[in-house]
Amino acid sequence: DADVTQTPRNRITKTGKRIMLECSQTKGHDRMYWYRQDPGLGLRLIYYSFDVKDINKGEISDGYSVSRQAQAKFSLSLESAIPNQTALYFCATSDNGGSTPYEQYFGPGTRLTVT
Amino acid sequence: RKEVEQDPGPFNVPEGATVAFNCTYSNSASQSFFWYRQDCRKEPKLLMSVYSSGNEDGRFTAQLNRASQYISLLIRDSKLSDSATYLCAVRKAAGNKLTFGGGTRVLVKP
């Protein structure tokens, strides 16, 4: 089974709808991240969380919100989806100690289309 | 100037050849460096971490040049399966966030 899972894998929604993307991990990592990827723009950080009580904005947080329900779960919400939020969304995790504390491991991604 | 920059390519490489490409970063305080491989529409997968001057893993070698602020990835004896986009990621001294480059596309051809 995959260590980092994301649901749904694909979603088409209409402008103005609320949508939630979910991420779960079994790696036991404390740190979780949400990125979006657009062609030619690489990965951009939306939000990140270093533990259940810690939430931080990334470089492009406007229009998004997150919830860290548990150590293993981190969800991303689009309160009112707009077409320019059409992108590939990735969740990632990293450890907070050990020999490789900064390496991030990614989920399979959610392809979101807003029409 | 972007914090992390990569030549988007594509680098067209004959099978069996060697290819190298760079990733430049603007923040001299950057501490850790990573190369990820991403196949089309799939998640990035960690290829190599570089915490000091470089790292080698089989056919892949990463070299860090702090003076010129770039990190390179060299692939020897290229395989068709090496065709992918290679993302560079950089961590600054403070915090655990990574900044990603836009990726370099590599196409290995028979």
gemmi code that builds the backbone of each chain (N, CA, C; Angstrom):
import gemmi

chains = {
    "A": [
        ("ASP", (0.842, -1.191, 0.000), (0.000, 0.000, 0.000), (0.884, 1.250, 0.000)),
        ("ALA", (0.408, 2.303, -0.656), (1.151, 3.541, -0.736), (1.244, 4.183, 0.636)),
        ("ASP", (2.397, 4.852, 0.890), (2.604, 5.504, 2.174), (1.813, 6.802, 2.284)),
        ("VAL", (1.644, 7.498, 1.148), (0.905, 8.758, 1.120), (-0.211, 8.600, 0.085)),
        ("THR", (-1.434, 8.764, 0.518), (-2.558, 8.612, -0.389), (-3.343, 9.909, -0.477)),
        ("GLN", (-3.949, 10.122, -1.620), (-4.752, 11.316, -1.844), (-6.078, 10.911, -2.462)),
        ("THR", (-7.132, 11.583, -1.998), (-8.450, 11.381, -2.592), (-9.140, 12.715, -2.783)),
        ("PRO", (-9.908, 12.895, -3.876), (-9.997, 12.000, -5.014), (-8.754, 12.093, -5.881)),
        ("ARG", (-8.604, 11.228, -6.858), (-7.476, 11.311, -7.768), (-7.774, 12.260, -8.920)),
        ("ASN", (-9.001, 12.349, -9.285), (-9.436, 13.266, -10.338), (-10.764, 13.867, -9.925)),
        ("ARG", (-10.916, 15.176, -10.238), (-12.184, 15.811, -9.884), (-12.441, 16.952, -10.860)),
        ("ILE", (-13.670, 16.983, -11.338), (-14.115, 18.096, -12.160), (-15.235, 18.780, -11.387)),
        ("THR", (-15.114, 20.078, -11.200), (-16.120, 20.807, -10.443), (-16.436, 22.123, -11.138)),
        ("LYS", (-17.481, 22.761, -10.715), (-17.906, 24.012, -11.340), (-17.455, 25.205, -10.505)),
        ("THR", (-17.314, 26.311, -11.153), (-16.964, 27.563, -10.493), (-17.928, 27.851, -9.350)),
        ("GLY", (-17.343, 28.223, -8.193), (-18.157, 28.567, -7.041), (-18.426, 27.432, -6.080)),
        ("LYS", (-18.136, 26.222, -6.485), (-18.361, 25.074, -5.610), (-17.242, 24.957, -4.587)),
        ("ARG", (-17.608, 24.381, -3.434), (-16.615, 24.079, -2.410), (-16.105, 22.661, -2.641)),
        ("ILE", (-14.819, 22.492, -2.534), (-14.269, 21.168, -2.735), (-13.166, 20.908, -1.723)),
        ("MET", (-13.081, 19.657, -1.262), (-12.051, 19.272, -0.314), (-11.192, 18.159, -0.904)),
        ("LEU", (-9.898, 18.325, -0.799), (-8.959, 17.282, -1.191), (-8.349, 16.709, 0.084)),
        ("GLU", (-8.238, 15.390, 0.126), (-7.767, 14.760, 1.352), (-6.446, 14.040, 1.157)),
        ("CYS", (-5.665, 14.036, 2.209), (-4.367, 13.377, 2.186), (-4.195, 12.580, 3.477)),
        ("SER", (-3.760, 11.341, 3.319), (-3.472, 10.494, 4.469), (-2.098, 9.861, 4.297)),
        ("GLN", (-1.416, 9.642, 5.418), (-0.086, 9.045, 5.326), (0.124, 8.025, 6.449)),
        ("THR", (0.884, 7.016, 6.117), (1.215, 5.969, 7.088), (2.716, 5.971, 7.385)),
        ("LYS", (3.403, 7.039, 7.009), (4.850, 7.100, 7.212), (5.197, 7.511, 8.646)),
        ("GLY", (4.213, 7.977, 9.404), (4.502, 8.428, 10.766), (5.198, 9.777, 10.804)),
        ("HIS", (5.167, 10.519, 9.707), (5.808, 11.829, 9.667), (4.930, 12.882, 10.325)),
        ("ASP", (5.608, 13.847, 10.970), (4.869, 14.942, 11.604), (4.520, 16.046, 10.623)),
        ("ARG", (5.337, 16.209, 9.580), (5.208, 17.380, 8.711), (4.484, 17.023, 7.426)),
        ("MET", (3.537, 17.868, 7.066), (2.762, 17.641, 5.854), (2.620, 18.934, 5.070)),
        ("TYR", (2.490, 18.793, 3.768), (2.527, 19.939, 2.852), (1.488, 19.758, 1.756)),
        ("TRP", (0.984, 20.880, 1.251), (0.169, 20.873, 0.047), (0.816, 21.769, -1.006)),
        ("TYR", (0.963, 21.213, -2.208), (1.515, 21.935, -3.346), (0.513, 21.905, -4.495)),
        ("ARG", (0.653, 22.881, -5.384), (-0.013, 22.767, -6.674), (1.063, 22.855, -7.755)),
        ("GLN", (0.790, 22.173, -8.867), (1.723, 22.179, -9.976), (0.985, 22.610, -11.232)),
        ("ASP", (1.522, 23.602, -11.885), (1.003, 24.091, -13.155), (2.092, 23.948, -14.200)),
        ("PRO", (1.724, 23.678, -15.439), (2.738, 23.527, -16.496), (3.667, 24.726, -16.541)),
        ("GLY", (4.959, 24.459, -16.514), (5.953, 25.522, -16.622), (6.213, 26.302, -15.348)),
        ("LEU", (5.421, 26.056, -14.297), (5.595, 26.820, -13.056), (6.130, 25.983, -11.919)),
        ("GLY", (6.312, 24.723, -12.144), (6.861, 23.885, -11.092), (5.891, 23.709, -9.934)),
        ("LEU", (6.406, 23.275, -8.816), (5.615, 23.043, -7.609), (5.615, 24.298, -6.745)),
        ("ARG", (4.436, 24.719, -6.340), (4.333, 25.875, -5.465), (3.607, 25.483, -4.190)),
        ("LEU", (4.160, 25.949, -3.061), (3.656, 25.554, -1.755), (2.412, 26.360, -1.395)),
        ("ILE", (1.360, 25.655, -0.991), (0.098, 26.310, -0.632), (0.013, 26.503, 0.878)),
        ("TYR", (0.116, 25.401, 1.603), (0.091, 25.405, 3.067), (0.999, 24.279, 3.555)),
        ("TYR", (1.445, 24.422, 4.814), (2.192, 23.344, 5.426), (1.919, 23.303, 6.922)),
        ("SER", (2.182, 22.137, 7.488), (1.874, 21.903, 8.899), (2.977, 21.049, 9.503)),
        ("PHE", (3.535, 21.524, 10.610), (4.613, 20.768, 11.240), (4.126, 19.844, 12.348)),
        ("ASP", (2.931, 20.067, 12.838), (2.279, 19.110, 13.705), (0.792, 19.452, 13.755)),
        ("VAL", (0.037, 18.715, 14.513), (-1.418, 18.852, 14.483), (-1.873, 20.265, 14.839)),
        ("LYS", (-1.145, 20.949, 15.682), (-1.559, 22.289, 16.121), (-0.883, 23.400, 15.343)),
        ("ASP", (-0.167, 23.061, 14.296), (0.621, 24.046, 13.568), (0.188, 24.105, 12.112)),
        ("ILE", (-0.251, 25.281, 11.665), (-0.645, 25.490, 10.269), (0.052, 26.752, 9.782)),
        ("ASN", (0.637, 26.704, 8.595), (1.359, 27.853, 8.059), (1.010, 28.072, 6.600)),
        ("LYS", (0.925, 29.332, 6.213), (0.669, 29.653, 4.818), (1.941, 29.482, 4.009)),
        ("GLY", (1.741, 29.030, 2.780), (2.840, 28.961, 1.839), (2.834, 30.192, 0.949)),
        ("GLU", (3.400, 30.044, -0.237), (3.514, 31.213, -1.109), (2.236, 31.563, -1.859)),
        ("ILE", (1.284, 30.624, -1.941), (0.068, 30.895, -2.721), (-1.168, 30.403, -1.975)),
        ("SER", (-1.383, 30.870, -0.758), (-2.460, 30.353, 0.085), (-3.829, 30.997, -0.195)),
        ("ASP", (-3.869, 32.124, -0.877), (-5.151, 32.796, -1.113), (-6.116, 31.890, -1.869)),
        ("GLY", (-7.340, 31.802, -1.355), (-8.354, 30.966, -1.995), (-8.382, 29.538, -1.501)),
        ("TYR", (-7.468, 29.210, -0.571), (-7.369, 27.860, -0.021), (-7.427, 27.904, 1.504)),
        ("SER", (-7.843, 26.807, 2.098), (-7.727, 26.626, 3.536), (-7.369, 25.168, 3.792)),
        ("VAL", (-6.857, 24.898, 4.990), (-6.458, 23.532, 5.315), (-6.938, 23.167, 6.705)),
        ("SER", (-6.931, 21.865, 6.943), (-7.244, 21.337, 8.258), (-6.336, 20.141, 8.528)),
        ("ARG", (-5.725, 20.139, 9.710), (-4.880, 18.998, 10.097), (-5.675, 18.232, 11.162)),
        ("GLN", (-6.388, 17.231, 10.718), (-7.322, 16.531, 11.603), (-6.618, 15.590, 12.569)),
        ("ALA", (-5.455, 15.136, 12.159), (-4.687, 14.183, 12.950), (-3.274, 14.186, 12.379)),
        ("GLN", (-2.360, 13.512, 13.055), (-1.008, 13.491, 12.542), (-0.971, 12.951, 11.118)),
        ("ALA", (-1.844, 12.004, 10.835), (-1.795, 11.324, 9.544), (-2.673, 11.942, 8.479)),
        ("LYS", (-3.442, 12.978, 8.811), (-4.413, 13.501, 7.849), (-4.314, 15.013, 7.717)),
        ("PHE", (-4.303, 15.457, 6.473), (-4.172, 16.885, 6.161), (-5.029, 17.149, 4.938)),
        ("SER", (-6.053, 17.989, 5.101), (-6.960, 18.214, 3.985), (-6.852, 19.641, 3.483)),
        ("LEU", (-7.109, 19.814, 2.215), (-7.058, 21.119, 1.551), (-8.442, 21.426, 1.023)),
        ("SER", (-8.931, 22.639, 1.296), (-10.249, 23.040, 0.817), (-10.153, 24.251, -0.085)),
        ("LEU", (-10.973, 24.222, -1.118), (-11.188, 25.384, -1.949), (-12.604, 25.834, -1.643)),
        ("GLU", (-12.734, 26.973, -0.980), (-14.053, 27.401, -0.495), (-14.998, 27.730, -1.639)),
        ("SER", (-14.459, 28.369, -2.654), (-15.268, 28.735, -3.818), (-14.358, 28.616, -5.038)),
        ("ALA", (-14.410, 27.476, -5.660), (-13.452, 27.177, -6.719), (-13.578, 28.137, -7.909)),
        ("ILE", (-12.425, 28.468, -8.492), (-12.385, 29.300, -9.690), (-11.525, 28.596, -10.736)),
        ("PRO", (-11.737, 28.912, -12.020), (-11.016, 28.180, -13.078), (-9.496, 28.209, -12.962)),
        ("ASN", (-8.915, 29.307, -12.433), (-7.450, 29.308, -12.372), (-6.901, 28.461, -11.226)),
        ("GLN", (-7.770, 27.768, -10.514), (-7.327, 26.774, -9.550), (-7.244, 25.377, -10.176)),
        ("THR", (-7.521, 25.316, -11.459), (-7.310, 24.079, -12.198), (-5.820, 23.771, -12.197)),
        ("ALA", (-5.458, 22.608, -11.661), (-4.045, 22.258, -11.504), (-3.943, 20.827, -11.006)),
        ("LEU", (-2.711, 20.396, -10.869), (-2.399, 19.108, -10.242), (-1.962, 19.409, -8.815)),
        ("TYR", (-2.624, 18.799, -7.842), (-2.347, 19.072, -6.439), (-1.654, 17.869, -5.802)),
        ("PHE", (-0.563, 18.167, -5.089), (0.182, 17.114, -4.416), (0.253, 17.386, -2.921)),
        ("CYS", (0.116, 16.309, -2.170), (0.393, 16.312, -0.746), (1.780, 15.705, -0.550)),
        ("ALA", (2.513, 16.174, 0.438), (3.825, 15.601, 0.737), (4.014, 15.534, 2.247)),
        ("THR", (4.936, 14.671, 2.667), (5.250, 14.549, 4.094), (6.762, 14.544, 4.279)),
        ("SER", (7.191, 14.924, 5.478), (8.598, 14.784, 5.820), (8.729, 14.510, 7.305)),
        ("ASP", (9.855, 13.924, 7.651), (10.121, 13.597, 9.034), (10.673, 14.832, 9.748)),
        ("ASN", (10.655, 14.850, 11.069), (11.220, 15.990, 11.792), (12.487, 15.601, 12.535)),
        ("GLY", (13.075, 14.496, 12.188), (14.306, 14.084, 12.836), (14.969, 12.982, 12.045)),
        ("GLY", (15.881, 12.300, 12.654), (16.553, 11.214, 11.961), (17.622, 11.725, 11.023)),
        ("SER", (18.075, 10.873, 10.161), (19.183, 11.226, 9.278), (18.735, 12.014, 8.043)),
        ("THR", (17.458, 11.967, 7.746), (16.975, 12.657, 6.542), (15.727, 13.467, 6.854)),
        ("PRO", (15.868, 14.495, 7.683), (14.682, 15.209, 8.161), (14.020, 16.112, 7.148)),
        ("TYR", (14.642, 16.394, 6.056), (14.072, 17.368, 5.129), (13.557, 16.749, 3.836)),
        ("GLU", (13.787, 15.483, 3.653), (13.328, 14.845, 2.427), (11.804, 14.770, 2.436)),
        ("GLN", (11.194, 15.153, 1.340), (9.738, 15.127, 1.245), (9.305, 13.988, 0.328)),
        ("TYR", (8.216, 13.354, 0.727), (7.670, 12.226, -0.019), (6.250, 12.587, -0.431)),
        ("PHE", (5.965, 12.360, -1.700), (4.739, 12.856, -2.289), (3.674, 11.786, -2.470)),
        ("GLY", (2.417, 12.226, -2.366), (1.294, 11.389, -2.740), (1.129, 11.393, -4.243)),
        ("PRO", (0.177, 10.593, -4.755), (0.022, 10.410, -6.204), (-0.601, 11.602, -6.922)),
        ("GLY", (-1.134, 12.552, -6.186), (-1.686, 13.747, -6.810), (-3.181, 13.678, -7.057)),
        ("THR", (-3.790, 14.856, -7.095), (-5.195, 15.007, -7.473), (-5.256, 15.971, -8.649)),
        ("ARG", (-5.848, 15.510, -9.725), (-6.014, 16.394, -10.884), (-7.363, 17.081, -10.759)),
        ("LEU", (-7.343, 18.376, -10.564), (-8.574, 19.157, -10.360), (-8.826, 20.055, -11.553)),
        ("THR", (-10.026, 19.992, -12.072), (-10.454, 20.865, -13.150), (-11.661, 21.654, -12.686)),
        ("VAL", (-11.567, 22.978, -12.792), (-12.689, 23.854, -12.421), (-13.235, 24.470, -13.702)),
        ("THR", (-14.500, 24.208, -13.970), (-15.080, 24.704, -15.234), (-15.958, 25.925, -15.002)),
    ],
    "B": [
        ("ARG", (14.653, 37.576, -10.319), (15.256, 36.268, -10.534), (14.560, 35.253, -9.647)),
        ("LYS", (14.232, 34.086, -10.198), (13.600, 33.044, -9.413), (14.592, 32.487, -8.402)),
        ("GLU", (14.056, 31.981, -7.261), (14.933, 31.405, -6.247), (15.672, 30.178, -6.743)),
        ("VAL", (14.997, 29.364, -7.520), (15.591, 28.129, -8.045), (15.253, 28.057, -9.530)),
        ("GLU", (16.266, 27.966, -10.357), (16.055, 27.976, -11.796), (16.675, 26.755, -12.463)),
        ("GLN", (15.941, 26.234, -13.440), (16.419, 25.105, -14.222), (16.157, 25.351, -15.689)),
        ("ASP", (17.029, 24.843, -16.532), (16.793, 24.851, -17.978), (15.670, 23.855, -18.247)),
        ("PRO", (14.577, 24.305, -18.862), (13.443, 23.384, -19.043), (13.704, 22.262, -20.033)),
        ("GLY", (14.742, 22.463, -20.923), (15.041, 21.435, -21.915), (14.037, 21.499, -23.067)),
        ("PRO", (13.776, 20.403, -23.773), (14.270, 19.061, -23.427), (15.712, 18.812, -23.836)),
        ("PHE", (16.362, 17.965, -23.055), (17.678, 17.451, -23.409), (17.437, 16.116, -24.113)),
        ("ASN", (17.753, 16.090, -25.405), (17.608, 14.866, -26.171), (18.920, 14.096, -26.107)),
        ("VAL", (18.869, 12.903, -25.552), (20.080, 12.142, -25.236), (20.045, 10.788, -25.930)),
        ("PRO", (21.087, 10.437, -26.656), (21.137, 9.081, -27.224), (21.296, 8.060, -26.100)),
        ("GLU", (20.652, 6.949, -26.266), (20.778, 5.879, -25.288), (22.255, 5.519, -25.101)),
        ("GLY", (22.682, 5.400, -23.856), (24.064, 5.079, -23.558), (24.966, 6.275, -23.350)),
        ("ALA", (24.488, 7.444, -23.696), (25.297, 8.654, -23.552), (25.209, 9.198, -22.125)),
        ("THR", (26.024, 10.220, -21.871), (26.011, 10.917, -20.583), (25.360, 12.284, -20.772)),
        ("VAL", (24.555, 12.661, -19.821), (23.906, 13.974, -19.863), (24.059, 14.633, -18.493)),
        ("ALA", (24.250, 15.934, -18.516), (24.352, 16.683, -17.258), (23.595, 17.986, -17.405)),
        ("PHE", (22.983, 18.410, -16.336), (22.256, 19.673, -16.340), (22.314, 20.267, -14.941)),
        ("ASN", (22.116, 21.582, -14.907), (22.308, 22.310, -13.662), (21.017, 22.878, -13.100)),
        ("CYS", (21.108, 23.240, -11.843), (20.051, 23.949, -11.135), (20.728, 25.083, -10.370)),
        ("THR", (20.343, 26.312, -10.630), (20.952, 27.436, -9.925), (20.010, 27.951, -8.845)),
        ("TYR", (20.565, 28.412, -7.735), (19.764, 28.929, -6.636), (20.294, 30.289, -6.233)),
        ("SER", (19.397, 31.128, -5.745), (19.786, 32.522, -5.504), (20.182, 32.797, -4.054)),
        ("ASN", (19.723, 31.962, -3.120), (19.977, 32.225, -1.710), (21.239, 31.503, -1.251)),
        ("SER", (22.259, 32.272, -0.931), (23.534, 31.661, -0.550), (23.446, 30.905, 0.772)),
        ("ALA", (22.377, 31.134, 1.538), (22.221, 30.442, 2.818), (21.555, 29.073, 2.666)),
        ("SER", (21.300, 28.667, 1.450), (20.657, 27.366, 1.220), (21.520, 26.250, 1.783)),
        ("GLN", (20.857, 25.271, 2.416), (21.584, 24.258, 3.160), (21.503, 22.862, 2.554)),
        ("SER", (20.355, 22.507, 2.062), (20.153, 21.137, 1.585), (19.572, 21.183, 0.187)),
        ("PHE", (19.920, 20.154, -0.580), (19.546, 20.147, -1.989), (19.052, 18.757, -2.364)),
        ("PHE", (18.072, 18.728, -3.248), (17.459, 17.452, -3.594), (17.187, 17.412, -5.083)),
        ("TRP", (17.329, 16.235, -5.653), (16.876, 15.975, -7.011), (15.721, 14.987, -6.947)),
        ("TYR", (14.637, 15.363, -7.632), (13.473, 14.498, -7.759), (13.290, 14.156, -9.234)),
        ("ARG", (12.743, 12.974, -9.449), (12.369, 12.561, -10.802), (10.841, 12.566, -10.869)),
        ("GLN", (10.300, 13.132, -11.972), (8.844, 13.135, -12.140), (8.494, 12.638, -13.524)),
        ("ASP", (7.725, 11.580, -13.564), (7.178, 11.097, -14.822), (5.884, 11.835, -15.099)),
        ("CYS", (5.492, 11.832, -16.367), (4.349, 12.642, -16.802), (3.108, 12.366, -15.948)),
        ("ARG", (2.571, 13.402, -15.344), (1.337, 13.354, -14.567), (1.439, 12.477, -13.321)),
        ("LYS", (2.665, 12.173, -12.913), (2.847, 11.374, -11.703), (3.507, 12.233, -10.614)),
        ("GLU", (3.588, 11.673, -9.409), (4.186, 12.414, -8.327), (5.704, 12.448, -8.435)),
        ("PRO", (6.331, 13.521, -7.941), (7.792, 13.553, -7.872), (8.287, 12.467, -6.923)),
        ("LYS", (9.368, 11.831, -7.328), (9.984, 10.802, -6.489), (11.425, 11.196, -6.204)),
        ("LEU", (11.803, 11.094, -4.938), (13.140, 11.494, -4.532), (14.182, 10.627, -5.202)),
        ("LEU", (15.110, 11.289, -5.878), (16.196, 10.599, -6.561), (17.461, 10.642, -5.723)),
        ("MET", (17.763, 11.825, -5.182), (19.022, 11.983, -4.470), (18.973, 13.213, -3.569)),
        ("SER", (19.600, 13.097, -2.413), (19.756, 14.222, -1.501), (21.222, 14.627, -1.459)),
        ("VAL", (21.481, 15.914, -1.341), (22.858, 16.404, -1.256), (22.958, 17.328, -0.059)),
        ("TYR", (23.721, 16.924, 0.932), (23.876, 17.734, 2.135), (25.263, 18.350, 2.228)),
        ("SER", (26.217, 17.841, 1.461), (27.568, 18.421, 1.487), (27.975, 18.731, 0.057)),
        ("SER", (29.072, 18.203, -0.408), (29.574, 18.603, -1.716), (28.952, 17.821, -2.874)),
        ("GLY", (28.432, 16.659, -2.601), (27.874, 15.868, -3.682), (27.421, 14.518, -3.212)),
        ("ASN", (26.903, 13.760, -4.166), (26.407, 12.432, -3.855), (26.407, 11.605, -5.126)),
        ("GLU", (26.548, 10.308, -4.980), (26.546, 9.426, -6.142), (25.713, 8.204, -5.817)),
        ("ASP", (24.898, 7.805, -6.782), (24.067, 6.619, -6.615), (23.980, 5.927, -7.963)),
        ("GLY", (24.812, 4.920, -8.139), (24.818, 4.203, -9.402), (25.225, 5.094, -10.557)),
        ("ARG", (24.361, 5.227, -11.522), (24.659, 6.033, -12.712), (24.418, 7.536, -12.498)),
        ("PHE", (23.932, 7.891, -11.364), (23.570, 9.282, -11.082), (24.566, 9.920, -10.112)),
        ("THR", (25.022, 11.129, -10.494), (25.934, 11.873, -9.635), (25.457, 13.308, -9.514)),
        ("ALA", (25.365, 13.775, -8.300), (25.015, 15.169, -8.044), (26.240, 15.862, -7.478)),
        ("GLN", (26.497, 17.077, -7.965), (27.617, 17.874, -7.479), (27.115, 19.252, -7.080)),
        ("LEU", (27.579, 19.714, -5.931), (27.189, 21.030, -5.434), (28.351, 21.990, -5.594)),
        ("ASN", (28.098, 23.132, -6.184), (29.093, 24.192, -6.309), (28.569, 25.399, -5.554)),
        ("ARG", (29.005, 25.527, -4.309), (28.474, 26.616, -3.461), (28.975, 27.979, -3.935)),
        ("ALA", (30.184, 28.042, -4.443), (30.737, 29.335, -4.875), (29.896, 29.936, -5.999)),
        ("SER", (29.485, 29.099, -6.922), (28.693, 29.568, -8.058), (27.198, 29.339, -7.858)),
        ("GLN", (26.832, 28.747, -6.741), (25.434, 28.544, -6.360), (24.657, 27.734, -7.400)),
        ("TYR", (25.170, 26.565, -7.669), (24.398, 25.657, -8.490), (24.673, 24.219, -8.077)),
        ("ILE", (23.727, 23.377, -8.421), (23.896, 21.945, -8.215), (23.620, 21.254, -9.548)),
        ("SER", (24.423, 20.283, -9.850), (24.286, 19.593, -11.128), (23.864, 18.146, -10.907)),
        ("LEU", (23.257, 17.601, -11.933), (22.935, 16.164, -11.949), (23.499, 15.582, -13.234)),
        ("LEU", (24.258, 14.535, -13.098), (24.854, 13.854, -14.241), (24.313, 12.436, -14.292)),
        ("ILE", (23.894, 12.042, -15.473), (23.388, 10.681, -15.681), (24.310, 10.006, -16.682)),
        ("ARG", (24.921, 8.921, -16.266), (25.807, 8.147, -17.156), (25.054, 6.982, -17.758)),
        ("ASP", (25.533, 6.543, -18.934), (24.950, 5.369, -19.581), (23.420, 5.451, -19.590)),
        ("SER", (22.904, 6.513, -20.174), (21.461, 6.794, -20.136), (20.628, 5.626, -20.657)),
        ("LYS", (19.557, 5.358, -19.967), (18.594, 4.335, -20.369), (17.319, 5.004, -20.868)),
        ("LEU", (16.581, 4.287, -21.681), (15.305, 4.822, -22.154), (14.408, 5.180, -20.969)),
        ("SER", (14.511, 4.402, -19.907), (13.681, 4.618, -18.726), (14.087, 5.846, -17.927)),
        ("ASP", (15.202, 6.475, -18.280), (15.595, 7.712, -17.602), (14.831, 8.918, -18.137)),
        ("SER", (14.078, 8.737, -19.197), (13.272, 9.828, -19.747), (12.258, 10.276, -18.699)),
        ("ALA", (12.340, 11.541, -18.329), (11.497, 12.079, -17.260), (11.821, 13.557, -17.118)),
        ("THR", (11.119, 14.201, -16.212), (11.465, 15.563, -15.811), (12.175, 15.490, -14.469)),
        ("TYR", (13.283, 16.191, -14.349), (14.081, 16.176, -13.128), (13.923, 17.524, -12.433)),
        ("LEU", (13.392, 17.468, -11.213), (13.139, 18.652, -10.418), (14.231, 18.831, -9.374)),
        ("CYS", (14.692, 20.035, -9.260), (15.651, 20.398, -8.226), (14.883, 21.066, -7.093)),
        ("ALA", (15.258, 20.785, -5.849), (14.630, 21.426, -4.699), (15.714, 21.891, -3.741)),
        ("VAL", (15.489, 23.043, -3.136), (16.480, 23.673, -2.277), (15.847, 24.043, -0.948)),
        ("ARG", (16.550, 23.772, 0.151), (16.077, 24.174, 1.468), (16.974, 25.266, 2.009)),
        ("LYS", (16.322, 26.328, 2.491), (17.078, 27.408, 3.098), (17.472, 27.026, 4.517)),
        ("ALA", (18.350, 27.811, 5.122), (18.864, 27.464, 6.445), (17.762, 27.393, 7.487)),
        ("ALA", (16.838, 28.339, 7.433), (15.781, 28.361, 8.442), (14.542, 27.653, 7.916)),
        ("GLY", (14.022, 26.737, 8.689), (12.773, 26.098, 8.307), (12.979, 24.845, 7.482)),
        ("ASN", (11.898, 24.218, 7.177), (11.941, 22.947, 6.476), (11.256, 22.990, 5.125)),
        ("LYS", (10.965, 24.176, 4.655), (10.306, 24.279, 3.372), (11.308, 24.073, 2.249)),
        ("LEU", (10.833, 23.472, 1.182), (11.633, 23.326, -0.017), (11.098, 24.253, -1.100)),
        ("THR", (12.006, 24.814, -1.869), (11.630, 25.585, -3.052), (12.061, 24.787, -4.269)),
        ("PHE", (11.128, 24.580, -5.188), (11.380, 23.740, -6.351), (11.662, 24.570, -7.588)),
        ("GLY", (12.530, 24.052, -8.431), (12.701, 24.609, -9.747), (11.609, 24.087, -10.669)),
        ("GLY", (11.566, 24.648, -11.873), (10.527, 24.274, -12.819), (10.745, 22.926, -13.493)),
        ("GLY", (11.934, 22.359, -13.323), (12.206, 21.037, -13.884), (12.950, 21.090, -15.203)),
        ("THR", (13.737, 20.052, -15.444), (14.444, 19.859, -16.707), (13.952, 18.557, -17.323)),
        ("ARG", (13.481, 18.641, -18.537), (12.969, 17.444, -19.218), (14.095, 16.751, -19.969)),
        ("VAL", (14.197, 15.467, -19.773), (15.218, 14.646, -20.434), (14.518, 13.575, -21.263)),
        ("LEU", (14.897, 13.480, -22.531), (14.346, 12.449, -23.415), (15.499, 11.590, -23.905)),
        ("VAL", (15.489, 10.331, -23.553), (16.514, 9.400, -23.997), (15.964, 8.621, -25.184)),
        ("LYS", (16.719, 8.653, -26.279), (16.225, 8.045, -27.517), (17.130, 6.917, -27.969)),
        ("PRO", (16.521, 5.924, -28.602), (17.331, 4.764, -29.047), (18.373, 5.174, -30.090)),
    ],
}
model = gemmi.Model(1)
for chain_id, residues in chains.items():
    chain = gemmi.Chain(chain_id)
    for i, (resn, *xyz) in enumerate(residues, 1):
        res = gemmi.Residue()
        res.name, res.seqid = resn, gemmi.SeqId(i, " ")
        for name, pos in zip(("N", "CA", "C"), xyz):
            atom = gemmi.Atom()
            atom.name, atom.element = name, gemmi.Element(name[0])
            atom.pos, atom.b_iso = gemmi.Position(*pos), 0.0
            res.add_atom(atom)
        chain.add_residue(res)
    model.add_chain(chain)
structure = gemmi.Structure()
structure.add_model(model)
structure.setup_entities()
